[in-house]
């Protein structure tokens, strides 16, 4: 009898099998660990998987969707000179687009529950490009206004259909972060379009720029539709589509008053800051006596912060909660707009624009994530449609008012009124949300 047999005498044979199994599993685990790719390879694999997935597709779609609509801001001084417009008239021109864009979210969200979302998303990309082509060919101010209305109507379906598709394809714990990544597309349009306009307007004129961007946007919109169809995405209305993701726990006793306060704060931040941004090129030209191209070139400073602020804000809200993040940016936004109205030093303008961009681009994905996390899948498109209607269409109400204030008083008076109004709204909403647990 050898030593091993003596050591295991009296030991049940079953225990020996269990021991050998444990050893075998330990060896296999060790071998698997040895064969695991390095962190560099793992990161590369994740990067390839990301860029071949759904999110980059929609980031580019978001970018193309916003190009024609964002051209109106940097080109406003040139359009004003062509048609000899005052501040109120140029504001009404921008208002026509934002009003139609906002209000069209309501029927678009309803259609998104009854027709393939990929079709509505494609119309949101191709339609704005066609309207941009008409804008570039407009012979007078009236046709220009009609073209901007058409652009807003056709573009209103993109957001209510895109956000639910992206959210349903994402784990609940990362929704805020992924929606922030999707926002990068719109942010890049805000950054690159003014630079593009400033660099090329001298060669193509403002009319030529609208015509120039129409062709690639139409082509990508058609490609987007074919790609979504090939991947079998967006062909089932969201309300009948099975949600395979793990949803965040929805509070059955959601306080409607606090829910409305949260969304109202998100809408107010977007509306008031977007309204102020529309007048930045004119502020640079008329108050600081800068060149027209400089007014367009400075505009991206209000959006460049969104490249990091959107994903980071969404990520932080996933970790510490959406309410603390919203309260922080909400209370800061009003005073920041007031600083824009001071207009004392050139060096203050870039800083203020960056701060405004951080606030608005943090608020957007946090609000979207909050709505999606607290509303049933059957009602998400409808509630998001209401949110987009208010946030994208709200500037249509404020733009003519602010333009009139500038005509009658000054830029400082108009921006001071904007800052005080936003701070008052966020202060009321803060009182309703303070101490609330998500």
C-alpha positions as CSV (number, residue, x, y, z in Angstrom):
1,X,0.0,0.0,0.0
2,X,1.6,3.3,-1.1
3,X,1.6,6.5,0.8
4,X,-1.3,8.0,-1.1
5,X,-3.5,5.0,-0.4
6,X,-2.7,5.2,3.3
7,X,-3.4,8.9,3.4
8,X,-6.9,8.4,1.8
9,X,-7.8,5.2,3.7
10,X,-11.3,5.6,5.1
11,X,-12.0,8.6,2.9
12,X,-15.1,8.2,0.8
13,X,-14.4,7.8,-2.9
14,X,-16.9,10.6,-3.7
15,X,-14.7,13.2,-1.9
16,X,-11.7,12.2,-4.0
17,X,-13.7,12.9,-7.1
18,X,-14.8,16.2,-5.8
19,X,-11.2,17.1,-5.0
20,X,-10.0,16.1,-8.5
21,X,-12.8,18.2,-10.0
22,X,-11.9,21.2,-7.9
23,X,-8.2,20.9,-9.0
24,X,-9.2,20.5,-12.6
25,X,-11.4,23.6,-12.5
26,X,-8.7,25.6,-10.8
27,X,-6.2,24.6,-13.5
28,X,-8.7,25.4,-16.3
29,X,-9.3,28.8,-14.7
30,X,-5.6,29.5,-14.5
31,X,-5.1,28.5,-18.2
32,X,-8.0,30.8,-19.2
33,X,-6.5,33.6,-17.3
34,X,-3.1,33.1,-19.0
35,X,-4.8,33.1,-22.4
36,X,-6.8,36.3,-21.7
37,X,-5.9,39.1,-24.1
38,X,-4.1,42.1,-22.6
39,X,-5.9,45.2,-21.7
40,X,-4.7,46.9,-24.9
41,X,-6.2,44.2,-27.0
42,X,-9.4,44.1,-25.0
43,X,-9.8,47.9,-25.4
44,X,-9.2,47.5,-29.1
45,X,-11.8,44.9,-29.3
46,X,-14.3,47.0,-27.5
47,X,-13.5,50.0,-29.7
48,X,-14.1,47.9,-32.9
49,X,-17.3,46.6,-31.4
50,X,-18.5,50.1,-30.6
51,X,-17.8,51.6,-34.0
52,X,-19.5,48.7,-35.7
53,X,-22.6,49.0,-33.5
54,X,-25.8,51.1,-33.4
55,X,-24.6,54.2,-31.6
56,X,-22.0,55.5,-34.1
57,X,-24.7,55.1,-36.9
58,X,-27.0,57.4,-35.0
59,X,-24.3,59.8,-34.0
60,X,-23.7,60.4,-37.7
61,X,-27.4,60.6,-38.4
62,X,-27.8,63.1,-35.6
63,X,-25.0,65.2,-37.1
64,X,-26.4,65.2,-40.6
65,X,-29.9,65.9,-39.3
66,X,-28.8,69.2,-37.7
67,X,-26.6,70.6,-40.4
68,X,-29.3,72.6,-42.4
69,X,-31.0,73.8,-39.3
70,X,-27.9,75.1,-37.6
71,X,-26.7,77.1,-40.6
72,X,-29.2,79.9,-39.8
73,X,-27.2,81.0,-36.8
74,X,-23.8,81.7,-38.3
75,X,-25.3,83.0,-41.6
76,X,-27.8,85.4,-39.9
77,X,-25.6,88.5,-40.6
78,X,-25.3,87.6,-44.3
79,X,-29.0,86.8,-44.6
80,X,-29.9,90.1,-42.8
81,X,-27.9,92.1,-45.3
82,X,-29.3,90.3,-48.3
83,X,-33.0,91.0,-47.3
84,X,-32.3,94.2,-45.2
85,X,-33.8,92.8,-42.0
86,X,-33.9,94.2,-38.5
87,X,-33.3,92.1,-35.3
88,X,-37.0,91.3,-35.0
89,X,-37.2,90.0,-38.6
90,X,-34.1,87.9,-38.3
91,X,-35.4,86.5,-35.0
92,X,-38.7,85.6,-36.6
93,X,-36.8,83.7,-39.3
94,X,-35.1,81.6,-36.7
95,X,-38.3,81.4,-34.8
96,X,-40.1,79.9,-37.8
97,X,-37.7,76.9,-37.8
98,X,-37.6,76.3,-34.1
99,X,-41.4,76.6,-33.7
100,X,-42.1,74.2,-36.5
101,X,-39.4,71.9,-35.3
102,X,-40.7,71.8,-31.8
103,X,-44.4,71.5,-32.6
104,X,-43.8,68.7,-35.2
105,X,-42.4,66.5,-32.4
106,X,-46.0,65.9,-31.2
107,X,-47.5,64.4,-34.3
108,X,-44.1,62.7,-35.1
109,X,-44.1,61.0,-31.7
110,X,-47.7,59.7,-32.4
111,X,-46.7,58.5,-35.9
112,X,-43.6,56.8,-34.4
113,X,-45.9,54.4,-32.5
114,X,-47.8,53.5,-35.7
115,X,-45.3,53.5,-38.5
116,X,-41.7,52.1,-38.8
117,X,-39.5,54.5,-36.8
118,X,-36.7,54.1,-39.4
119,X,-39.0,55.8,-42.0
120,X,-39.6,58.7,-39.7
121,X,-35.9,59.0,-38.8
122,X,-35.0,59.0,-42.5
123,X,-37.5,61.7,-43.3
124,X,-36.0,63.7,-40.4
125,X,-32.6,63.6,-42.2
126,X,-33.6,63.8,-45.9
127,X,-36.5,66.2,-45.3
128,X,-34.4,68.9,-43.6
129,X,-31.9,68.7,-46.5
130,X,-34.6,69.2,-49.1
131,X,-35.9,72.2,-47.2
132,X,-32.3,73.5,-46.9
133,X,-32.1,73.4,-50.7
134,X,-35.3,75.5,-51.0
135,X,-33.8,77.9,-48.4
136,X,-30.8,78.5,-50.6
137,X,-33.0,79.2,-53.6
138,X,-35.5,81.4,-51.8
139,X,-36.0,84.6,-53.9
140,X,-37.5,86.7,-51.0
141,X,-38.1,86.8,-47.2
142,X,-41.5,85.2,-47.4
143,X,-40.3,82.1,-49.2
144,X,-37.3,81.9,-46.8
145,X,-39.7,81.8,-43.9
146,X,-41.8,79.1,-45.5
147,X,-38.7,77.0,-46.2
148,X,-37.6,77.3,-42.6
149,X,-41.1,76.2,-41.5
150,X,-40.9,73.2,-43.8
151,X,-37.4,72.3,-42.5
152,X,-38.8,72.3,-38.9
153,X,-41.9,70.2,-39.9
154,X,-39.9,67.5,-41.7
155,X,-37.2,67.4,-39.1
156,X,-39.4,67.0,-36.0
157,X,-39.6,63.2,-36.1
158,X,-36.0,62.3,-35.7
159,X,-35.5,62.6,-31.9
160,X,-38.7,61.0,-30.7
161,X,-37.9,57.9,-32.8
162,X,-34.2,57.7,-32.4
163,X,-33.9,58.0,-28.6
164,X,-36.3,55.0,-27.8
165,X,-34.5,52.8,-30.4
166,X,-31.1,53.6,-28.9
167,X,-32.4,53.2,-25.3
168,X,-34.0,49.8,-26.0
169,X,-30.8,48.5,-27.4
170,X,-28.8,49.6,-24.3
171,X,-28.6,48.3,-20.8
172,X,-30.6,50.4,-18.4
173,X,-27.5,51.2,-16.3
174,X,-25.8,53.0,-19.2
175,X,-28.7,54.8,-20.8
176,X,-27.6,58.2,-19.7
177,X,-24.1,57.7,-21.0
178,X,-25.2,56.3,-24.3
179,X,-27.8,59.1,-24.9
180,X,-24.9,61.5,-24.1
181,X,-22.8,59.8,-26.8
182,X,-25.7,60.1,-29.3
183,X,-25.8,63.8,-28.4
184,X,-22.2,64.2,-29.7
185,X,-23.6,64.1,-33.3
186,X,-25.7,67.3,-32.7
187,X,-22.9,68.9,-30.8
188,X,-20.4,68.3,-33.6
189,X,-22.9,69.9,-36.0
190,X,-23.0,72.9,-33.7
191,X,-19.2,73.1,-33.7
192,X,-18.3,72.4,-37.3
193,X,-21.2,74.1,-39.1
194,X,-20.3,77.6,-37.9
195,X,-16.6,77.0,-38.7
196,X,-17.6,75.5,-42.1
197,X,-19.8,78.6,-42.8
198,X,-17.1,81.1,-41.7
199,X,-14.5,79.4,-43.9
200,X,-16.6,78.9,-47.1
201,X,-19.2,81.7,-47.1
202,X,-16.8,84.0,-49.0
203,X,-16.5,81.4,-51.8
204,X,-20.1,80.1,-52.0
205,X,-22.3,82.8,-50.4
206,X,-24.9,81.9,-47.8
207,X,-27.2,80.5,-50.6
208,X,-24.4,78.3,-52.0
209,X,-23.7,76.8,-48.5
210,X,-27.3,75.6,-48.1
211,X,-27.2,74.0,-51.6
212,X,-23.8,72.5,-50.9
213,X,-24.8,70.7,-47.7
214,X,-28.1,69.4,-49.1
215,X,-26.6,66.7,-51.4
216,X,-24.5,64.7,-48.9
217,X,-27.3,64.9,-46.3
218,X,-29.8,63.5,-48.7
219,X,-27.4,60.7,-49.7
220,X,-26.7,59.7,-46.1
221,X,-30.4,59.8,-45.3
222,X,-31.2,57.2,-48.0
223,X,-28.2,55.1,-47.0
224,X,-29.4,55.2,-43.4
225,X,-32.8,53.9,-44.3
226,X,-31.3,51.0,-46.4
227,X,-28.8,50.1,-43.6
228,X,-31.5,50.1,-40.9
229,X,-33.7,47.9,-43.1
230,X,-30.8,45.5,-43.8
231,X,-30.1,45.2,-40.1
232,X,-33.8,44.8,-39.4
233,X,-33.9,47.8,-37.1
234,X,-36.7,50.3,-36.6
235,X,-39.3,48.2,-38.5
236,X,-41.6,47.6,-35.6
237,X,-43.4,50.5,-33.8
238,X,-41.9,51.0,-30.3
239,X,-45.2,50.4,-28.5
240,X,-45.5,46.9,-29.9
241,X,-41.8,46.1,-29.8
242,X,-40.7,43.8,-27.1
243,X,-38.2,45.4,-24.7
244,X,-35.3,43.0,-24.2
245,X,-33.3,45.3,-22.0
246,X,-33.3,45.3,-18.2
247,X,-35.3,48.4,-17.3
248,X,-34.5,50.6,-14.4
249,X,-36.8,50.1,-11.5
250,X,-39.7,52.4,-12.1
251,X,-41.2,54.0,-9.1
252,X,-44.9,53.1,-9.1
253,X,-45.5,56.1,-6.9
254,X,-43.8,58.7,-9.0
255,X,-44.8,62.2,-7.9
256,X,-46.2,63.8,-11.0
257,X,-45.6,67.3,-9.6
258,X,-41.9,66.6,-9.1
259,X,-41.7,64.8,-12.5
260,X,-43.1,67.9,-14.2
261,X,-40.7,70.1,-12.2
262,X,-37.6,68.1,-13.4
263,X,-38.7,68.1,-17.0
264,X,-39.6,71.8,-16.8
265,X,-36.1,72.6,-15.6
266,X,-34.5,70.6,-18.4
267,X,-36.7,72.4,-21.0
268,X,-36.0,75.8,-19.5
269,X,-32.3,75.4,-19.6
270,X,-32.4,74.3,-23.3
271,X,-34.8,77.0,-24.3
272,X,-33.2,80.0,-22.6
273,X,-29.6,79.1,-23.5
274,X,-30.5,78.2,-27.1
275,X,-32.2,81.5,-27.5
276,X,-29.2,83.4,-26.2
277,X,-26.9,81.4,-28.6
278,X,-28.9,82.5,-31.6
279,X,-27.9,86.1,-31.1
280,X,-24.2,85.5,-30.4
281,X,-23.0,86.2,-34.1
282,X,-25.0,89.4,-34.1
283,X,-23.6,90.3,-30.7
284,X,-20.0,89.9,-31.9
285,X,-20.7,91.9,-35.1
286,X,-22.8,94.8,-33.7
287,X,-21.6,95.2,-30.1
288,X,-18.0,94.2,-30.3
289,X,-17.6,95.4,-33.9
290,X,-16.0,92.1,-35.0
291,X,-16.0,90.7,-38.5
292,X,-19.0,88.6,-39.6
293,X,-16.8,85.5,-40.0
294,X,-15.6,86.0,-36.5
295,X,-19.1,85.9,-35.1
296,X,-19.7,82.6,-36.9
297,X,-16.3,81.3,-35.8
298,X,-16.9,82.1,-32.1
299,X,-20.3,80.3,-32.0
300,X,-18.8,76.8,-31.7
301,X,-17.3,77.7,-28.3
302,X,-20.8,77.4,-26.9
303,X,-21.0,73.9,-28.2
304,X,-17.5,72.4,-28.0
305,X,-17.9,71.7,-24.3
306,X,-20.8,69.4,-25.3
307,X,-18.4,66.8,-26.7
308,X,-17.4,65.8,-23.2
309,X,-20.2,67.4,-21.1
310,X,-22.9,65.2,-22.6
311,X,-21.4,61.8,-22.1
312,X,-19.8,62.8,-18.8
313,X,-23.0,64.4,-17.5
314,X,-25.0,61.3,-18.4
315,X,-22.3,59.0,-16.8
316,X,-22.3,61.0,-13.5
317,X,-26.1,61.0,-13.4
318,X,-26.1,57.2,-13.8
319,X,-23.8,57.1,-10.7
320,X,-25.0,59.7,-8.3
321,X,-28.6,60.4,-9.6
322,X,-30.2,62.7,-12.1
323,X,-31.7,65.2,-9.7
324,X,-28.4,66.4,-8.1
325,X,-26.9,66.9,-11.6
326,X,-29.9,68.7,-12.9
327,X,-30.1,71.0,-9.8
328,X,-26.4,71.9,-10.2
329,X,-26.6,73.0,-13.9
330,X,-30.1,74.5,-13.5
331,X,-29.0,76.9,-10.8
332,X,-25.9,77.9,-12.6
333,X,-27.5,78.6,-16.1
334,X,-29.3,81.8,-15.3
335,X,-26.3,83.7,-13.8
336,X,-24.2,82.5,-16.8
337,X,-26.6,84.0,-19.3
338,X,-26.5,87.3,-17.2
339,X,-22.7,87.3,-17.6
340,X,-23.1,87.1,-21.4
341,X,-25.2,90.3,-21.2
342,X,-22.5,92.2,-19.4
343,X,-20.3,92.1,-22.5
344,X,-17.5,94.1,-20.9
345,X,-14.4,92.3,-22.1
346,X,-13.6,90.1,-25.1
347,X,-12.0,87.5,-22.9
348,X,-15.2,86.9,-20.9
349,X,-17.2,85.9,-24.0
350,X,-15.4,82.6,-24.8
351,X,-15.6,81.6,-21.1
352,X,-19.3,82.3,-20.9
353,X,-20.0,80.4,-24.1
354,X,-18.1,77.4,-22.8
355,X,-20.1,77.4,-19.5
356,X,-23.4,77.8,-21.4
357,X,-22.5,74.8,-23.5
358,X,-21.7,72.7,-20.4
359,X,-25.0,73.4,-18.8
360,X,-27.2,72.8,-21.8
361,X,-25.4,69.6,-23.0
362,X,-25.5,68.1,-19.5
363,X,-29.2,68.9,-19.1
364,X,-30.3,67.2,-22.3
365,X,-29.2,63.6,-21.9
366,X,-30.1,63.7,-18.2
367,X,-33.6,64.8,-18.9
368,X,-34.0,62.2,-21.7
369,X,-32.7,59.4,-19.4
370,X,-35.0,60.6,-16.5
371,X,-38.1,60.5,-18.8
372,X,-37.2,57.0,-20.2
373,X,-36.5,55.7,-16.7
374,X,-39.8,56.9,-15.3
375,X,-42.2,56.3,-18.2
376,X,-43.5,53.0,-19.5
377,X,-42.1,51.8,-22.8
378,X,-45.6,52.3,-24.4
379,X,-45.6,56.0,-23.6
380,X,-42.0,56.9,-24.0
381,X,-42.2,58.3,-27.6
382,X,-45.3,60.4,-26.6
383,X,-43.7,61.9,-23.5
384,X,-40.4,62.4,-25.3
385,X,-42.3,64.1,-28.1
386,X,-43.8,66.6,-25.6
387,X,-40.3,67.2,-24.1
388,X,-38.8,67.8,-27.6
389,X,-41.8,70.0,-28.6
390,X,-41.2,72.2,-25.6
391,X,-37.4,72.3,-25.6
392,X,-36.9,72.7,-29.4
393,X,-40.0,74.8,-30.0
394,X,-39.7,77.0,-26.9
395,X,-37.1,79.4,-28.5
396,X,-39.7,80.2,-31.1
397,X,-41.6,82.1,-28.4
398,X,-38.5,83.8,-26.9
399,X,-36.6,84.7,-30.0
400,X,-39.0,87.5,-31.3
401,X,-39.3,88.9,-27.7
402,X,-35.5,89.1,-27.2
403,X,-35.1,90.5,-30.7
404,X,-37.6,93.2,-29.9
405,X,-35.8,94.0,-26.6
406,X,-32.5,94.4,-28.5
407,X,-34.2,96.7,-31.0
408,X,-35.7,98.9,-28.3
409,X,-33.0,98.7,-25.6
410,X,-29.8,96.7,-25.9
411,X,-28.1,93.3,-25.9
412,X,-27.4,93.8,-22.2
413,X,-31.0,94.4,-21.3
414,X,-32.2,91.4,-23.4
415,X,-29.6,88.9,-21.9
416,X,-30.2,90.2,-18.4
417,X,-34.0,89.5,-18.8
418,X,-33.2,86.0,-20.1
419,X,-30.9,85.2,-17.2
420,X,-33.3,86.5,-14.5
421,X,-36.2,84.6,-16.1
422,X,-34.3,81.3,-16.2
423,X,-33.0,81.6,-12.7
424,X,-36.5,82.3,-11.4
425,X,-37.9,79.1,-13.1
426,X,-35.0,76.9,-11.9
427,X,-35.4,78.3,-8.4
428,X,-39.1,77.3,-8.3
429,X,-38.3,73.8,-9.7
430,X,-35.5,73.4,-7.2
431,X,-37.9,74.0,-4.3
432,X,-40.1,71.2,-5.6
433,X,-37.2,68.8,-6.2
434,X,-35.0,69.5,-3.1
435,X,-34.7,66.4,-1.0
436,X,-36.4,64.1,-3.5
437,X,-35.0,60.6,-3.9
438,X,-35.0,58.9,-7.3
